[in-house]
Amino acid sequence: MSYPRFADISRSFAPGWFAAVMGTGVFAMTTHGLAQYWPWLSVPAELLHWFNSVLFLVLAVPWLTRWLRFRPAAMQTLRHPVQANFYPTFSIALLVLAAQWLMFTPHVAVALTFWWLGVILHFIFSFAVLFIMFSGEHVAAEHVTPAQFIPAVGLVVMPLAGGPLLAHMDSALREWALTINIIGLGAGSMMYLGLLGLTLHRKYLHKPAMGILTPTVWIHLAPIGVIPVSLMNVTEQLPYPAAREAATVLMLLVWGFGVWWLVMASLLTLSARAGGQLPFALSWWGFTFPLGAFVAESLRLTKVLGWSSVFAIGVAAWLLLCFFWGITLLRTARGVASGAIFQPHP
């Protein structure tokens, strides 16, 4: 079988590719966070940052080409009951890059550019994806997986970089940016609560999502990890000390659910692997960002509380993230080298 041409790659380019940028970005940032305890990690973290920035640029070329040259194919994906949920990974990747550039470089203007572009595109994608789903009848119970969280996750990711970036804006713009952060956090949090019930309903009463959808069970950890951290970023910008105390308690409770879900996701994944229901696919990148979000939440909670128990669980999750990221990158690289990963799944 000959290697696919660039036109063929672009025509069938999966929107979920940018989950790799999301996962690598959070891996870089959590590794940087752990470098405060183990300084030797600072160099790997820096390398991950630059690797991820280049990765985004490389992936953006076929993604944009698909929209420009093969728009019918792109729109067909946008109307798909499952695949459409992965389109917002592009805008989330921009928001993650904004947080990276703010953390690793002095180039605040670059971080601001990534953030504003990510915010605008994510609002567009979140409305487009959900409007098509809400106004149609093509989504059935078997299509419901935690992948439905992705549009909501992008909304709550906004304050991750958006909160710290407020210090670099003038007063008028700062107020609008803070309002946008609050809108994103509020909308995404409420959507997550509704979708949590919907996905648990599927898990209780319907056939489980297996095969290439198995890694989506880990996506639960993304809002669990991001919402409390984003809430802390927002409350730090408000003149209400009591709100920060309440946010800390909420973070601790949600983190507890995250620990429980981390074990459950591991058990379900091991069960799927034992049953031969875990074939490699791009969906494996779904292991990385959610797990990294939980690690980030653990490190933030450790800073606030100083608990060694929370830190130990966070480090254990980071080691698991190292494993998932490494094996997924290796399998992805093999798929790219052979061209097999660009073949559309049935």
C-alpha positions as CSV (number, residue, x, y, z in Angstrom):
1,M,0.0,0.0,0.0
2,S,1.5,3.3,-1.1
3,Y,1.9,6.3,1.3
4,P,-1.2,8.6,1.2
5,R,-0.8,11.9,-0.6
6,F,-1.1,15.1,1.3
7,A,-4.5,15.8,-0.4
8,D,-5.8,12.4,0.9
9,I,-4.4,13.1,4.4
10,S,-6.1,16.5,4.4
11,R,-9.4,15.2,3.1
12,S,-9.8,12.6,5.9
13,F,-7.8,14.5,8.6
14,A,-9.5,13.7,11.9
15,P,-10.3,16.6,14.2
16,G,-9.2,14.6,17.2
17,W,-5.5,15.1,16.2
18,F,-5.3,18.2,18.4
19,A,-5.9,16.1,21.5
20,A,-2.2,15.3,21.1
21,V,-1.4,19.0,21.5
22,M,-3.7,19.2,24.5
23,G,-2.1,16.2,26.1
24,T,1.5,17.2,25.4
25,G,0.8,20.7,26.6
26,V,-0.5,19.7,30.0
27,F,2.3,17.1,30.3
28,A,4.8,20.0,29.7
29,M,3.1,22.2,32.3
30,T,2.7,19.6,35.0
31,T,6.4,18.5,34.5
32,H,7.3,22.1,34.9
33,G,5.3,22.2,38.1
34,L,7.1,19.2,39.5
35,A,10.5,20.8,38.5
36,Q,10.0,23.0,41.6
37,Y,10.5,19.8,43.6
38,W,12.9,18.1,41.3
39,P,14.9,20.7,39.3
40,W,16.2,18.2,36.7
41,L,12.7,18.1,35.2
42,S,12.9,21.7,34.0
43,V,14.8,20.7,30.8
44,P,12.4,18.0,29.8
45,A,9.5,20.4,30.5
46,E,11.1,23.0,28.3
47,L,11.6,20.5,25.5
48,L,8.0,19.4,25.7
49,H,6.9,23.0,25.4
50,W,8.8,23.6,22.2
51,F,7.9,20.2,20.7
52,N,4.2,20.9,21.3
53,S,4.4,24.4,19.7
54,V,5.9,22.8,16.6
55,L,3.4,19.9,16.7
56,F,0.5,22.4,16.7
57,L,1.9,24.2,13.6
58,V,2.4,20.9,11.8
59,L,-1.1,19.6,12.5
60,A,-2.7,23.0,11.7
61,V,-1.6,22.7,8.0
62,P,-3.8,19.6,7.0
63,W,-6.5,20.8,9.4
64,L,-6.8,24.2,7.7
65,T,-6.4,22.6,4.2
66,R,-9.4,20.4,4.9
67,W,-11.6,23.4,5.6
68,L,-10.3,25.3,2.6
69,R,-10.1,22.6,0.0
70,F,-12.4,19.8,1.3
71,R,-15.2,21.8,3.1
72,P,-17.9,19.2,2.4
73,A,-15.9,16.5,4.1
74,A,-15.2,18.9,7.1
75,M,-18.9,19.8,7.3
76,Q,-19.8,16.1,7.2
77,T,-17.6,15.5,10.2
78,L,-19.2,18.5,12.0
79,R,-22.6,16.8,11.6
80,H,-21.4,13.4,12.9
81,P,-22.9,12.5,16.3
82,V,-19.5,11.5,17.8
83,Q,-16.7,13.0,15.6
84,A,-18.1,16.5,15.8
85,N,-17.2,16.6,19.5
86,F,-13.5,16.5,18.6
87,Y,-13.5,19.7,16.5
88,P,-13.2,21.9,19.6
89,T,-9.8,20.2,20.4
90,F,-8.3,22.7,17.9
91,S,-9.5,25.8,19.9
92,I,-8.6,24.0,23.3
93,A,-5.1,23.4,21.9
94,L,-4.8,27.2,21.4
95,L,-5.9,27.9,25.0
96,V,-3.4,25.3,26.2
97,L,-0.6,26.9,24.1
98,A,-1.5,30.3,25.7
99,A,-1.0,28.8,29.2
100,Q,2.3,27.2,28.0
101,W,3.7,30.4,26.5
102,L,2.8,32.3,29.6
103,M,4.6,29.7,31.7
104,F,7.7,29.0,29.7
105,T,8.5,32.3,27.9
106,P,8.5,36.0,28.5
107,H,6.5,36.5,25.3
108,V,3.2,37.6,26.8
109,A,1.9,39.0,23.5
110,V,2.2,35.5,22.0
111,A,0.2,34.0,24.9
112,L,-2.4,36.7,24.6
113,T,-2.8,36.1,20.8
114,F,-3.2,32.3,21.4
115,W,-5.7,33.0,24.2
116,W,-8.0,35.4,22.3
117,L,-7.9,33.3,19.2
118,G,-8.7,30.2,21.2
119,V,-11.6,31.9,23.0
120,I,-13.2,33.2,19.8
121,L,-12.9,29.9,18.0
122,H,-14.0,27.9,21.0
123,F,-17.2,29.9,21.4
124,I,-17.8,29.4,17.7
125,F,-17.2,25.6,17.8
126,S,-19.1,25.1,21.0
127,F,-22.2,26.8,19.6
128,A,-21.9,25.2,16.2
129,V,-21.4,21.6,17.4
130,L,-24.1,21.8,20.0
131,F,-26.6,23.7,17.8
132,I,-26.4,21.0,15.2
133,M,-26.9,18.3,17.8
134,F,-29.7,20.1,19.6
135,S,-31.6,20.9,16.4
136,G,-31.2,17.4,14.8
137,E,-32.3,13.9,15.6
138,H,-29.1,12.1,14.7
139,V,-27.7,11.6,18.2
140,A,-28.8,8.3,19.9
141,A,-28.0,6.8,23.3
142,E,-25.2,4.7,21.7
143,H,-23.5,7.9,20.6
144,V,-23.2,9.3,24.1
145,T,-19.7,9.1,25.5
146,P,-17.6,11.4,27.7
147,A,-16.4,12.8,24.3
148,Q,-19.5,15.0,24.7
149,F,-17.6,16.8,27.5
150,I,-15.1,18.3,25.0
151,P,-17.0,21.4,24.1
152,A,-17.7,22.0,27.8
153,V,-14.1,21.3,28.7
154,G,-12.9,24.1,26.3
155,L,-15.2,26.6,28.0
156,V,-13.8,25.8,31.5
157,V,-10.2,25.8,30.1
158,M,-10.4,29.5,29.3
159,P,-9.5,30.8,32.8
160,L,-6.4,28.5,33.0
161,A,-4.4,31.1,31.0
162,G,-7.1,33.7,31.0
163,G,-6.9,34.3,34.8
164,P,-3.1,35.0,34.9
165,L,-3.2,37.0,31.6
166,L,-5.6,39.6,33.2
167,A,-2.6,41.2,34.9
168,H,-1.2,42.0,31.5
169,M,-4.4,43.9,30.3
170,D,-5.5,47.5,30.8
171,S,-8.5,48.1,33.1
172,A,-11.3,48.2,30.4
173,L,-10.1,45.2,28.5
174,R,-9.4,43.4,31.8
175,E,-13.0,43.7,32.9
176,W,-14.3,42.2,29.6
177,A,-11.7,39.4,29.7
178,L,-12.7,38.6,33.3
179,T,-16.3,38.5,32.2
180,I,-15.5,36.2,29.3
181,N,-13.6,33.9,31.7
182,I,-16.7,33.8,34.0
183,I,-19.0,33.1,31.1
184,G,-16.9,30.2,30.0
185,L,-16.4,28.7,33.4
186,G,-20.1,29.1,34.2
187,A,-21.4,27.6,30.9
188,G,-18.9,24.8,30.9
189,S,-19.5,23.8,34.5
190,M,-23.2,23.6,34.1
191,M,-22.9,21.7,30.9
192,Y,-20.6,19.2,32.6
193,L,-23.1,18.6,35.4
194,G,-25.8,17.8,32.8
195,L,-23.5,15.7,30.6
196,L,-22.2,13.8,33.7
197,G,-25.7,12.5,34.4
198,L,-26.2,11.6,30.7
199,T,-23.0,9.6,30.5
200,L,-23.6,7.8,33.7
201,H,-27.1,6.9,32.4
202,R,-25.4,5.4,29.4
203,K,-22.9,3.5,31.6
204,Y,-25.7,2.1,33.8
205,L,-28.3,1.2,31.2
206,H,-26.7,0.8,27.8
207,K,-24.0,-1.0,26.0
208,P,-20.5,0.3,27.2
209,A,-18.4,2.3,24.8
210,M,-15.6,-0.2,23.8
211,G,-13.0,-0.5,21.1
212,I,-11.5,2.8,19.9
213,L,-13.9,4.7,22.2
214,T,-12.5,3.0,25.4
215,P,-10.1,5.9,26.2
216,T,-13.0,8.3,26.3
217,V,-13.8,7.1,29.8
218,W,-10.8,9.1,30.9
219,I,-12.3,12.4,29.6
220,H,-14.2,12.6,32.9
221,L,-11.0,13.6,34.5
222,A,-10.7,16.7,32.3
223,P,-13.6,18.8,33.8
224,I,-12.9,17.3,37.2
225,G,-9.3,18.6,37.0
226,V,-9.9,21.9,35.2
227,I,-13.1,23.3,36.8
228,P,-11.6,23.8,40.3
229,V,-8.3,25.2,39.0
230,S,-10.1,27.7,36.7
231,L,-12.5,28.6,39.6
232,M,-9.4,29.4,41.8
233,N,-8.0,31.5,39.0
234,V,-11.2,33.5,38.7
235,T,-11.7,33.9,42.5
236,E,-8.2,35.2,42.8
237,Q,-9.3,38.1,40.6
238,L,-12.3,39.0,42.8
239,P,-12.3,41.0,46.0
240,Y,-13.9,38.2,48.0
241,P,-11.5,36.2,50.3
242,A,-14.3,34.0,51.5
243,A,-14.9,32.9,47.9
244,R,-11.4,31.6,47.7
245,E,-11.9,29.6,50.8
246,A,-15.1,28.1,49.4
247,A,-13.3,27.3,46.1
248,T,-10.6,25.5,48.0
249,V,-13.2,23.2,49.7
250,L,-15.0,22.6,46.4
251,M,-11.6,21.8,44.8
252,L,-10.9,19.2,47.5
253,L,-14.3,17.6,47.1
254,V,-14.1,17.4,43.3
255,W,-10.5,16.2,43.5
256,G,-11.8,13.3,45.7
257,F,-14.2,12.4,42.9
258,G,-11.2,12.6,40.6
259,V,-9.2,10.0,42.6
260,W,-12.2,7.7,42.6
261,W,-12.7,8.1,38.8
262,L,-9.0,7.6,38.2
263,V,-9.3,4.1,39.7
264,M,-12.5,3.4,37.9
265,A,-11.1,4.5,34.5
266,S,-8.0,2.3,35.1
267,L,-10.2,-0.7,35.9
268,L,-12.4,-0.2,32.8
269,T,-9.3,0.2,30.6
270,L,-7.6,-2.9,32.0
271,S,-10.8,-4.8,31.5
272,A,-11.1,-3.6,27.9
273,R,-7.5,-4.6,27.2
274,A,-8.0,-8.0,28.7
275,G,-11.0,-8.5,26.4
276,G,-9.1,-7.4,23.3
277,Q,-11.2,-4.2,23.1
278,L,-8.4,-1.6,23.1
279,P,-7.0,-1.3,19.6
280,F,-4.7,1.6,19.0
281,A,-6.3,4.7,17.5
282,L,-6.0,8.5,17.8
283,S,-8.5,8.3,20.6
284,W,-5.6,7.1,22.8
285,W,-4.6,10.7,23.2
286,G,-7.8,10.9,25.2
287,F,-5.7,9.3,28.0
288,T,-3.4,12.2,28.3
289,F,-5.0,15.6,28.7
290,P,-7.7,14.5,31.3
291,L,-5.0,12.7,33.4
292,G,-2.8,15.8,33.1
293,A,-5.6,18.0,34.2
294,F,-6.0,15.9,37.3
295,V,-2.3,16.1,38.0
296,A,-2.4,19.9,37.6
297,E,-5.3,20.0,40.1
298,S,-3.3,17.9,42.5
299,L,-0.3,20.2,42.3
300,R,-2.5,23.3,42.8
301,L,-4.2,21.7,45.8
302,T,-0.8,20.7,47.3
303,K,0.3,24.4,47.1
304,V,-2.9,25.5,48.9
305,L,-3.0,22.8,51.6
306,G,0.5,21.5,51.8
307,W,-0.7,17.9,52.1
308,S,1.8,15.2,51.2
309,S,-1.0,12.7,50.6
310,V,-2.4,14.9,47.8
311,F,1.1,15.4,46.4
312,A,1.8,11.7,46.4
313,I,-1.4,10.8,44.5
314,G,-0.6,13.6,42.0
315,V,2.9,12.3,41.4
316,A,1.5,8.8,40.9
317,A,-0.9,10.2,38.3
318,W,1.9,12.0,36.6
319,L,3.9,8.8,36.3
320,L,0.9,7.2,34.7
321,L,0.7,10.2,32.4
322,C,4.4,9.7,31.4
323,F,3.5,6.1,30.5
324,F,0.4,7.0,28.5
325,W,2.0,9.9,26.7
326,G,5.1,7.9,25.8
327,I,3.3,4.8,24.5
328,T,0.7,6.9,22.6
329,L,3.4,9.1,21.0
330,L,5.4,6.0,20.0
331,R,2.3,4.3,18.5
332,T,1.3,7.5,16.7
333,A,4.8,8.0,15.3
334,R,4.7,4.4,13.9
335,G,1.2,5.0,12.4
336,V,2.5,8.2,10.7
337,A,5.6,6.5,9.4
338,S,3.5,3.7,7.8
339,G,0.6,6.0,6.8
340,A,-1.8,3.6,8.5
341,I,-3.0,6.3,11.0
342,F,-4.3,8.4,8.1
343,Q,-6.7,5.7,7.0
344,P,-10.3,6.6,8.0
345,H,-11.9,4.2,10.5
346,P,-15.1,2.5,9.4
